[in-house]
Amino acid sequence: MLVGLLSLSLLTAALATGLGLGIGMPLWLGLVTFPMIGSVTLLLLSALLYGLRAQSHAPDRATPAEGEHALA
């Protein structure tokens, strides 16, 4: 999963930087934006996956578990 996240963030950063350089962005700005876009993409993807996994593994708290009292 980690390799997939890293690959997707690398691909996103490369595409965004290539598109920016293609429309006339200076090279120095491309070198600055590449790691920034990659880091932001990795952060957002990992937060999204963490939220989805936490939501799917969350125990159902609507009914008390065995041995739990309603007033406890």
Steps between C-alpha positions, in 0.01 A plus 500: 500500500786737580658438162167579334466827691855603414455405135176692468643811666812481280286464188276789600797726572670404174187564295432835667861611460513382139178683423633814667826485310307433181299820533808710567571479873870571575717199580592624848131527587444148370777371725334670798146387424583133434572404864223724629234342281631152577493562876152651498368213287656242732356674805149523355498141375623360830242703694226379265604137537531535878150643520354229279670222696397646834143530382487138380659359818304710748297290744126555509427697816122513454449192717700425816748214479461185701557566867459875464223666694297781348568734792873431529 
